[in-house]
Each structure stands twice: as C-alpha cells, then as structure tokens.
Amino acid sequence: MAGKRIRGATYLHRSALQDLPATEQARVEAAASATGATWNVVRVAREEISLLDYADFDEDPFPSLHASALVRDDGHVVARDYSARSNPPILHRKELLVGEDHPLRADWAETTVRLVKAGAFSDPHRIGTRDAWRRRLEELSIDEFGRVRQ
C-alpha cells in the first residue's frame, strides 16, 4: 500500500487515493470540494485533511511546496501560499507516496537509496527546506540524485 506515515498522518499522491479506506477517500473529496484547491499530495490526519500542491512533482526529485489548504473536520480552512517564499518546504522520499505501479516510482526509490547511502538523511529534522537540503548535499559533495559532484 502506498503512503508515507509521519506522526500519525498518512501522506499520499493523488494517484494513490484508492489505497485509502472509503471513509478517508470521502474526507479527501469533501476537503477538495470545500476548498477548490489545486493539489497533488494529501495529508490525512485524525481531525484534518491537508491538500498540498508540490511544484513539478514528477520532474523535481525534491519538489517544493507551492500551496496548502488545511481543512479541519469542523470545517475550518487555513490556506497558505508558499510560491513566493525563497526557502519553501520540500518533499523527500516521494516514491512512498505513490503506488507500486507508478511509472517513476523505481527511479525515485533508487535516488533515495543512493542518498541514504551517502548520508543525506542522517539528520532529517534539518533538511526540510530547500536551502537546508541544498546545504546538506553540498556538505556531502553530491547532487540531488546522490551522485558525487565533479
């Protein structure tokens, strides 16, 4: 089953929504209808749904967060625009968000394996933004695909 689990929440790419139970799928659909938000990743938590729009999800190995819409089960909505931020949050390990049949999953997983071996994820709390991630890769003299820089 697709999905990255972090602190009780499940993150999924919209192409893998069928992996959620029907009740969770209905919550996601209701949140999307309520906001009209553009999104490609969803965060399903106990009392809220976050619709996340990552720029260039398929092309960028570590896409940056463009916008989010958090919808609480009580109907409260919080929308945020990250598109103008110089140092937005980024997404790691995106292969976990898609199903086994996703055509790019194997490539993304291979990149993650190389980066893990290189030590890029040794301190995950310090690599959540674009600048921090780039600094970490620079420290290790590797590129975003885990290859040694020349």
C-alpha positions as CSV (number, residue, x, y, z in Angstrom):
1,M,0.0,0.0,0.0
2,A,1.2,3.5,-0.9
3,G,1.7,6.1,1.8
4,K,4.2,7.8,3.9
5,R,3.3,7.8,7.6
6,I,4.6,10.6,9.8
7,R,3.4,11.2,13.4
8,G,0.0,9.6,12.9
9,A,-0.7,11.1,9.5
10,T,-0.6,9.5,6.1
11,Y,0.7,11.3,3.0
12,L,-0.3,10.1,-0.4
13,H,-0.1,11.3,-4.0
14,R,-3.5,11.8,-5.6
15,S,-2.8,8.9,-8.0
16,A,-2.8,6.6,-4.9
17,L,-6.1,7.7,-3.3
18,Q,-7.7,4.3,-3.9
19,D,-5.3,2.9,-1.3
20,L,-7.2,4.8,1.4
21,P,-10.3,3.4,3.1
22,A,-13.5,4.6,1.6
23,T,-14.3,6.8,4.6
24,E,-10.9,8.6,4.2
25,Q,-11.4,9.0,0.5
26,A,-14.7,10.7,1.2
27,R,-13.0,13.1,3.6
28,V,-10.4,14.0,1.0
29,E,-13.1,14.5,-1.6
30,A,-15.1,16.7,0.7
31,A,-12.0,18.8,1.6
32,A,-11.1,19.2,-2.1
33,S,-14.7,20.3,-2.9
34,A,-14.8,22.7,0.0
35,T,-11.6,24.5,-1.0
36,G,-11.3,24.1,-4.7
37,A,-7.6,23.8,-4.0
38,T,-5.1,22.6,-6.6
39,W,-3.2,19.7,-5.1
40,N,-1.2,16.6,-5.8
41,V,-0.4,15.3,-2.3
42,V,-2.8,14.8,0.6
43,R,-2.0,14.5,4.3
44,V,-4.7,12.6,6.1
45,A,-4.7,13.1,9.8
46,R,-7.2,12.2,12.5
47,E,-9.1,15.5,12.6
48,E,-7.9,17.2,9.4
49,I,-7.0,16.9,5.8
50,S,-4.2,18.9,4.2
51,L,-4.3,19.3,0.4
52,L,-0.7,20.0,-0.7
53,D,0.5,21.4,-4.1
54,Y,4.1,20.5,-4.8
55,A,5.6,22.2,-7.8
56,D,6.9,19.9,-10.6
57,F,6.2,16.8,-8.6
58,D,7.1,14.4,-11.3
59,E,10.2,16.2,-12.6
60,D,11.8,17.6,-9.5
61,P,13.5,15.0,-7.3
62,F,12.7,17.1,-4.2
63,P,9.7,19.3,-5.1
64,S,9.0,22.4,-3.2
65,L,5.6,23.2,-1.6
66,H,3.7,25.7,-3.6
67,A,0.5,25.9,-1.6
68,S,-1.5,24.1,1.0
69,A,-5.1,24.0,2.2
70,L,-5.7,22.5,5.6
71,V,-9.3,21.5,6.2
72,R,-10.3,20.6,9.8
73,D,-13.2,18.2,10.3
74,D,-15.1,21.1,11.9
75,G,-15.0,22.9,8.6
76,H,-12.3,25.4,9.4
77,V,-10.0,26.1,6.5
78,V,-6.5,27.5,6.5
79,A,-4.9,28.2,3.1
80,R,-1.2,29.1,2.7
81,D,0.7,30.2,-0.3
82,Y,4.4,29.2,-0.4
83,S,5.1,30.1,-4.0
84,A,6.8,33.4,-3.2
85,R,9.0,32.0,-0.4
86,S,12.7,32.0,-1.2
87,N,13.1,28.9,1.0
88,P,10.0,26.7,0.9
89,P,9.5,23.3,2.5
90,I,10.4,20.4,0.2
91,L,9.4,16.8,-0.1
92,H,11.6,13.8,0.4
93,R,11.1,10.1,-0.4
94,K,8.2,10.8,-2.8
95,E,8.3,7.2,-4.0
96,L,6.5,6.3,-0.8
97,L,3.5,8.4,-1.8
98,V,2.7,6.6,-5.0
99,G,1.5,3.0,-5.8
100,E,3.9,0.2,-6.8
101,D,2.6,0.7,-10.4
102,H,3.6,4.3,-10.7
103,P,6.0,4.6,-13.7
104,L,8.6,6.7,-11.9
105,R,8.5,5.0,-8.5
106,A,11.5,2.8,-9.1
107,D,13.7,5.7,-10.3
108,W,12.7,7.8,-7.3
109,A,13.4,4.9,-4.9
110,E,16.8,4.4,-6.5
111,T,17.6,8.0,-5.9
112,T,16.6,7.7,-2.2
113,V,18.7,4.6,-1.8
114,R,21.8,6.4,-3.1
115,L,21.1,9.4,-0.9
116,V,20.7,7.3,2.2
117,K,24.0,5.5,1.5
118,A,25.6,8.9,1.1
119,G,24.3,10.0,4.5
120,A,22.0,12.8,3.2
121,F,19.2,11.8,5.5
122,S,21.3,11.3,8.7
123,D,19.7,14.4,10.3
124,P,16.1,14.5,8.9
125,H,15.0,17.4,11.1
126,R,17.5,19.7,9.5
127,I,16.7,19.1,5.8
128,G,13.0,20.2,5.4
129,T,13.6,23.3,3.4
130,R,15.1,23.9,0.0
131,D,18.2,25.8,1.4
132,A,18.9,23.3,4.2
133,W,18.6,20.4,1.7
134,R,21.0,22.1,-0.8
135,R,23.5,22.8,2.0
136,R,23.4,19.2,3.1
137,L,24.0,17.9,-0.4
138,E,26.9,20.5,-0.8
139,E,28.4,19.3,2.5
140,L,28.4,15.7,1.1
141,S,29.6,16.8,-2.3
142,I,26.7,15.0,-4.0
143,D,23.9,16.2,-6.3
144,E,20.2,15.7,-5.7
145,F,20.4,12.3,-7.3
146,G,23.1,11.1,-4.8
147,R,25.9,11.2,-7.4
148,V,29.3,12.6,-6.5
149,R,29.8,16.1,-7.8
150,Q,32.7,16.6,-10.2
